[in-house]
């Protein structure tokens, strides 16, 4: 019985250590799948409609009173 509990504790610790890595891997795969689908949809759009869907971007000015310039 003591050996069984030892194996059970080791298995529980192993799962506890691996769980965050497995959750992160699943999340990354989900994000990769979303990006791949978005790229396929973007390529499937007609060329004239693709230009109208581009967002307007503004240039970002650095903060002049930064703590790094003290």
N, C-alpha and C positions, 0 to 999 in steps of 0.2 A: 504494500500500500504506500509506503514511503517513497519507493521508486516511481510509482505512478504520479504522485503529487509533485515530485521533482521534475518529471517530464512535463507535467501540466504547467508548472510555473515557468519553466524555460520556454515552452511554446507561447505562453501568454506574454512574456517579455519580448520574445522575438516578434510577435505580432504588434506589440506596442511600439517597438522601434521602427518596424517597416511601414506601419500604417500611414504616417505623414508622407512618406515618399510615394506610396502607392496612390494616395489621394492627389498629390501634386502631379503625378504622371497622368492620371485620368483627366485632370483638369487641362493639362497641356494638350493632350490628344483632342479634347473637345474644342479647345481654341483653335488648334491646327485645322480641324475639320471645318469650323466656321470660316476661317480665312480661305481655305481651299474652295468652299462653296461660293464665297463672295467673289473670288477671282474668276471662277467659272461664269458666274452671272455677269460680271463686268465685261468679260470677253464676248459673251453672247449678245450684248447690246449692239444695236446698229451704230455705226460711226458718228452719225449726226446727233444722236441722242446722248452719246457718251460725253461730248464736250459740254452739254448743258448741265450735266450732273456734277461737274467739278465744284468743290467748295471754294469760296473766296477766302484766301488766307492773307493775313497781315504780317508784316515783319515785326519782330519783337525787339524792343529796345532794352538793353540791360539797365538794371537799377543803378543809378549813378552813385548813390550813397551806400555802397555795399560794405559789409563788415570786413571783407577781405582787403579793402583799400584803405584801411585805417593807418 
